[in-house]
Amino acid sequence: MKIGKIFKDFRVGKNITLVEASEGIVSVPFLSRFERGLTDISFTHLLELLNRINVQLSEFEFLYQEKN
């Protein structure tokens, strides 16, 4: 499973919109493409987005490992 899909699952589960998650970090279209697996993201931006939706990197990594 792509990391964008994992991110989207967390974001949607917390009822956070694309606009809210991306504000000041990346554009809404970019975040949408990332979540659909159409583009890669820098580690720095991923960390900023995870922080925005209040998800620890360890939580994210655990779910990623579990799904793959």
VMD Tcl script that builds the backbone (N, CA, C; Angstrom):
set m [mol new atoms 204]
animate dup $m
set s [atomselect $m all]
$s set {name element resname resid chain x y z} {
  {N N MET 1 A 0.851 -1.188 0.000}
  {CA C MET 1 A 0.000 0.000 0.000}
  {C C MET 1 A 0.891 1.243 0.000}
  {N N LYS 2 A 0.515 2.223 -0.791}
  {CA C LYS 2 A 1.274 3.470 -0.906}
  {C C LYS 2 A 1.128 4.318 0.354}
  {N N ILE 3 A 2.180 5.096 0.637}
  {CA C ILE 3 A 2.146 5.917 1.850}
  {C C ILE 3 A 1.060 6.987 1.768}
  {N N GLY 4 A 0.747 7.455 0.563}
  {CA C GLY 4 A -0.319 8.450 0.413}
  {C C GLY 4 A -1.664 7.917 0.872}
  {N N LYS 5 A -1.940 6.661 0.575}
  {CA C LYS 5 A -3.203 6.042 0.997}
  {C C LYS 5 A -3.259 5.929 2.518}
  {N N ILE 6 A -2.143 5.570 3.127}
  {CA C ILE 6 A -2.078 5.489 4.594}
  {C C ILE 6 A -2.355 6.868 5.189}
  {N N PHE 7 A -1.708 7.897 4.615}
  {CA C PHE 7 A -1.924 9.253 5.099}
  {C C PHE 7 A -3.403 9.632 4.978}
  {N N LYS 8 A -3.998 9.332 3.824}
  {CA C LYS 8 A -5.408 9.665 3.614}
  {C C LYS 8 A -6.294 8.960 4.637}
  {N N ASP 9 A -6.010 7.696 4.926}
  {CA C ASP 9 A -6.805 6.966 5.917}
  {C C ASP 9 A -6.764 7.666 7.274}
  {N N PHE 10 A -5.587 8.106 7.690}
  {CA C PHE 10 A -5.475 8.844 8.955}
  {C C PHE 10 A -6.242 10.163 8.871}
  {N N ARG 11 A -6.037 10.910 7.784}
  {CA C ARG 11 A -6.661 12.226 7.641}
  {C C ARG 11 A -8.181 12.127 7.657}
  {N N VAL 12 A -8.723 11.234 6.872}
  {CA C VAL 12 A -10.175 11.064 6.795}
  {C C VAL 12 A -10.721 10.565 8.129}
  {N N GLY 13 A -9.990 9.671 8.770}
  {CA C GLY 13 A -10.410 9.153 10.071}
  {C C GLY 13 A -10.506 10.228 11.140}
  {N N LYS 14 A -9.759 11.294 10.955}
  {CA C LYS 14 A -9.791 12.405 11.912}
  {C C LYS 14 A -10.670 13.552 11.417}
  {N N ASN 15 A -11.407 13.309 10.326}
  {CA C ASN 15 A -12.299 14.321 9.748}
  {C C ASN 15 A -11.587 15.623 9.416}
  {N N ILE 16 A -10.396 15.504 8.836}
  {CA C ILE 16 A -9.623 16.674 8.426}
  {C C ILE 16 A -9.691 16.756 6.904}
  {N N THR 17 A -10.049 17.921 6.394}
  {CA C THR 17 A -10.167 18.094 4.952}
  {C C THR 17 A -8.797 18.233 4.303}
  {N N LEU 18 A -8.770 18.070 2.982}
  {CA C LEU 18 A -7.537 18.305 2.225}
  {C C LEU 18 A -7.039 19.727 2.450}
  {N N VAL 19 A -7.946 20.677 2.442}
  {CA C VAL 19 A -7.585 22.084 2.628}
  {C C VAL 19 A -6.951 22.299 3.996}
  {N N GLU 20 A -7.570 21.756 5.031}
  {CA C GLU 20 A -7.037 21.919 6.395}
  {C C GLU 20 A -5.670 21.269 6.533}
  {N N ALA 21 A -5.509 20.096 5.975}
  {CA C ALA 21 A -4.245 19.366 6.113}
  {C C ALA 21 A -3.111 20.033 5.347}
  {N N SER 22 A -3.415 20.544 4.176}
  {CA C SER 22 A -2.360 21.045 3.299}
  {C C SER 22 A -1.967 22.493 3.554}
  {N N GLU 23 A -2.823 23.256 4.207}
  {CA C GLU 23 A -2.633 24.702 4.345}
  {C C GLU 23 A -1.228 25.085 4.802}
  {N N GLY 24 A -0.550 25.848 3.968}
  {CA C GLY 24 A 0.779 26.348 4.300}
  {C C GLY 24 A 1.900 25.328 4.163}
  {N N ILE 25 A 1.580 24.117 3.735}
  {CA C ILE 25 A 2.609 23.077 3.597}
  {C C ILE 25 A 2.778 22.696 2.132}
  {N N VAL 26 A 1.707 22.236 1.519}
  {CA C VAL 26 A 1.691 21.887 0.093}
  {C C VAL 26 A 0.364 22.361 -0.476}
  {N N SER 27 A 0.239 22.344 -1.789}
  {CA C SER 27 A -1.033 22.744 -2.396}
  {C C SER 27 A -2.052 21.615 -2.242}
  {N N VAL 28 A -3.323 21.983 -2.310}
  {CA C VAL 28 A -4.401 20.993 -2.224}
  {C C VAL 28 A -4.297 19.984 -3.372}
  {N N PRO 29 A -4.100 20.442 -4.619}
  {CA C PRO 29 A -3.967 19.456 -5.705}
  {C C PRO 29 A -2.779 18.503 -5.498}
  {N N PHE 30 A -1.674 19.031 -4.982}
  {CA C PHE 30 A -0.516 18.173 -4.731}
  {C C PHE 30 A -0.852 17.108 -3.696}
  {N N LEU 31 A -1.482 17.512 -2.598}
  {CA C LEU 31 A -1.828 16.549 -1.547}
  {C C LEU 31 A -2.789 15.499 -2.085}
  {N N SER 32 A -3.725 15.918 -2.895}
  {CA C SER 32 A -4.667 14.974 -3.498}
  {C C SER 32 A -3.919 13.959 -4.371}
  {N N ARG 33 A -2.986 14.442 -5.186}
  {CA C ARG 33 A -2.203 13.533 -6.036}
  {C C ARG 33 A -1.358 12.584 -5.194}
  {N N PHE 34 A -0.775 13.083 -4.106}
  {CA C PHE 34 A 0.022 12.247 -3.206}
  {C C PHE 34 A -0.843 11.141 -2.608}
  {N N GLU 35 A -2.028 11.504 -2.130}
  {CA C GLU 35 A -2.910 10.514 -1.514}
  {C C GLU 35 A -3.360 9.443 -2.509}
  {N N ARG 36 A -3.432 9.802 -3.776}
  {CA C ARG 36 A -3.831 8.845 -4.811}
  {C C ARG 36 A -2.638 8.081 -5.383}
  {N N GLY 37 A -1.447 8.347 -4.863}
  {CA C GLY 37 A -0.265 7.621 -5.309}
  {C C GLY 37 A 0.289 8.091 -6.637}
  {N N LEU 38 A -0.060 9.305 -7.044}
  {CA C LEU 38 A 0.376 9.819 -8.338}
  {C C LEU 38 A 1.660 10.627 -8.268}
  {N N THR 39 A 2.093 10.980 -7.075}
  {CA C THR 39 A 3.331 11.740 -6.906}
  {C C THR 39 A 3.981 11.369 -5.588}
  {N N ASP 40 A 5.268 11.594 -5.512}
  {CA C ASP 40 A 6.008 11.368 -4.279}
  {C C ASP 40 A 6.046 12.658 -3.482}
  {N N ILE 41 A 6.431 12.528 -2.216}
  {CA C ILE 41 A 6.495 13.687 -1.337}
  {C C ILE 41 A 7.823 13.663 -0.601}
  {N N SER 42 A 8.330 14.838 -0.267}
  {CA C SER 42 A 9.577 14.889 0.495}
  {C C SER 42 A 9.308 14.446 1.934}
  {N N PHE 43 A 10.323 13.913 2.551}
  {CA C PHE 43 A 10.193 13.474 3.938}
  {C C PHE 43 A 9.819 14.644 4.840}
  {N N THR 44 A 10.390 15.804 4.572}
  {CA C THR 44 A 10.094 17.000 5.374}
  {C C THR 44 A 8.618 17.359 5.291}
  {N N HIS 45 A 8.074 17.360 4.077}
  {CA C HIS 45 A 6.649 17.681 3.932}
  {C C HIS 45 A 5.769 16.610 4.567}
  {N N LEU 46 A 6.174 15.359 4.444}
  {CA C LEU 46 A 5.399 14.291 5.087}
  {C C LEU 46 A 5.361 14.502 6.595}
  {N N LEU 47 A 6.501 14.814 7.184}
  {CA C LEU 47 A 6.531 15.060 8.637}
  {C C LEU 47 A 5.652 16.248 9.020}
  {N N GLU 48 A 5.689 17.307 8.225}
  {CA C GLU 48 A 4.849 18.477 8.507}
  {C C GLU 48 A 3.364 18.123 8.422}
  {N N LEU 49 A 3.004 17.342 7.410}
  {CA C LEU 49 A 1.602 16.944 7.255}
  {C C LEU 49 A 1.155 16.027 8.387}
  {N N LEU 50 A 2.016 15.091 8.769}
  {CA C LEU 50 A 1.675 14.204 9.896}
  {C C LEU 50 A 1.478 15.012 11.169}
  {N N ASN 51 A 2.342 15.990 11.378}
  {CA C ASN 51 A 2.215 16.860 12.551}
  {C C ASN 51 A 0.890 17.616 12.502}
  {N N ARG 52 A 0.521 18.090 11.322}
  {CA C ARG 52 A -0.730 18.844 11.150}
  {C C ARG 52 A -1.938 18.005 11.539}
  {N N ILE 53 A -1.925 16.712 11.186}
  {CA C ILE 53 A -3.077 15.859 11.501}
  {C C ILE 53 A -2.874 15.094 12.811}
  {N N ASN 54 A -1.816 15.458 13.538}
  {CA C ASN 54 A -1.551 14.902 14.867}
  {C C ASN 54 A -1.342 13.381 14.844}
  {N N VAL 55 A -0.454 12.953 13.949}
  {CA C VAL 55 A -0.091 11.542 13.856}
  {C C VAL 55 A 1.425 11.437 14.012}
  {N N GLN 56 A 1.866 10.589 14.916}
  {CA C GLN 56 A 3.292 10.373 15.128}
  {C C GLN 56 A 3.862 9.547 13.977}
  {N N LEU 57 A 5.120 9.808 13.638}
  {CA C LEU 57 A 5.783 9.043 12.589}
  {C C LEU 57 A 5.774 7.550 12.923}
  {N N SER 58 A 5.958 7.208 14.180}
  {CA C SER 58 A 5.967 5.798 14.576}
  {C C SER 58 A 4.611 5.140 14.331}
  {N N GLU 59 A 3.524 5.864 14.581}
  {CA C GLU 59 A 2.168 5.362 14.302}
  {C C GLU 59 A 1.998 5.098 12.808}
  {N N PHE 60 A 2.436 6.085 12.019}
  {CA C PHE 60 A 2.328 6.006 10.575}
  {C C PHE 60 A 3.133 4.819 10.040}
  {N N GLU 61 A 4.358 4.688 10.531}
  {CA C GLU 61 A 5.234 3.602 10.094}
  {C C GLU 61 A 4.655 2.242 10.481}
  {N N PHE 62 A 4.087 2.134 11.674}
  {CA C PHE 62 A 3.489 0.886 12.121}
  {C C PHE 62 A 2.362 0.454 11.187}
  {N N LEU 63 A 1.460 1.390 10.885}
  {CA C LEU 63 A 0.342 1.062 10.008}
  {C C LEU 63 A 0.836 0.705 8.597}
  {N N TYR 64 A 1.839 1.426 8.126}
  {CA C TYR 64 A 2.400 1.129 6.810}
  {C C TYR 64 A 2.965 -0.290 6.778}
  {N N GLN 65 A 3.731 -0.660 7.804}
  {CA C GLN 65 A 4.307 -2.003 7.868}
  {C C GLN 65 A 3.211 -3.074 7.954}
  {N N GLU 66 A 2.169 -2.775 8.698}
  {CA C GLU 66 A 1.075 -3.718 8.878}
  {C C GLU 66 A 0.326 -3.961 7.563}
  {N N LYS 67 A 0.186 -2.913 6.749}
  {CA C LYS 67 A -0.566 -3.024 5.499}
  {C C LYS 67 A 0.264 -3.587 4.355}
  {N N ASN 68 A 1.595 -3.674 4.540}
  {CA C ASN 68 A 2.466 -4.154 3.450}
  {C C ASN 68 A 3.113 -5.467 3.761}
}
mol reanalyze $m
mol bondsrecalc $m
mol representation Tube
mol addrep $m
